[in-house]
Amino acid sequence: MNKNNKETFLQGAAILGVAGVFVKILGALFRVPLVWIITSVGLGYYQTAYPIYVVLVGIATSGFPVAISKMVSERRVVGNYKGADKVFLARVQNINRIRTPRIGGNLFWRRVYRLREIA
């Protein structure tokens, strides 16, 4: 990457970061009227599903998928297939580092809960 591409990439990342902060502020503001409208039962359902939704939306809109695909594409265009594979595999490994402990923890707690039901 030359200097101009790095600056453009950093500017794009900064814009995405500022937009993310703005969206978080808007998201915090809408919760007050929501509590008045859906009462405590609805809020319980909301708080159960919302963290999952936030994680999925955060991953989908954070810009990482676009940045990774851009880096892979740049390497493939110049014929650097090995470098493209390295970038892609590094991304998959990072996702697995995040996901694997969570899945293992879920399986552990499901087993503990199931053993309590049997006993």
Salt bridges, closest charged atoms under 4 A:
none
